[in-house]
Amino acid sequence: MIRLPQFTFAFQPIVNVVSGEIASYEALVRGPNGEPAWQVLTQVGPLDLHALDKQLRIEAIRLASMLGGPCNLNLNLMPRSLDLSSEAITSTLEMAERCGLRAEHITLEITEGEIIDDLKKFADMVNTHRSSGVHFAIDDFGAGYAGLNLLAEFQPDSIKLDMSLVRGIESRGPRQAIVRGIHRTCIDLGIDVIAEGVETEAEYWWFRQEGIELFQGYLFARPGLRQMPLAFYPPST
């Protein structure tokens, strides 16, 4: 049994600017006093990191249930956790059920930055859980090498564009071309696109004019430590 570091969570809304609703809340691990995630994750060794990864999802659901009752939650999932534990996803869904959340309320965000040795095997493991109703997303899309290959092997329900593509996109032609290509591909595959890390109205308006409806970032709400903040919506015109 590993000794877990102390941690808590901040929650940040993902908003649908067309419906004017909060689509989900992402649970972001923090230290007990709001310290950044890396200060928590670096307190365990590489061999224990994925055990911590599983426990973080369980505790995020528990806290979210205490704070706000039933809501949609986005939870991070390190890809290699599926290789190392058959309970990586089932333990998450069991806790969700105990807290009154259906599997459809849970989106597991696969971090593209962690290397996946066998994409086909990984996709097969993910697909075995789809019948439960749980959703899957690719986080930080465009930051790693595996993104397009992951799209080829299995189609997630959504992708979150990496902040390196988002930042200052209104004046960056190459980034605009890349995002348009990604968006077009996702439309064809029936995948939602979330613009993550949006901080300025100029960034927001560029994505909005491209037809993006789902947003996350400081422009809408900062993460709330042990709370689920409401979101500000930019003007509609």
Buried (B, 14 or more C-beta within 10 A) or exposed (E): EEEBBEBBBBBBBBBBBEEEEBBBBBBBBBBEEEBEBEBBBEBBEEEBBBBBBBBBBBBBBBBBBEBEEEBBBBBBBBBBBBBBBEEBBEBBBEBBEEBEBBBEBBBBBBBBBBEBEEBEEBBEBBEEBEEBEBBBBBBBBBBBEBBEBBBEBBBBBBBBBBBEBBBEBBEBEEBBEBBEEBBEBBEEEEBBBBBBBBBBEEBBEBBBEBEBBBBBBEBBBEBBBBEBBEBEBBEEE
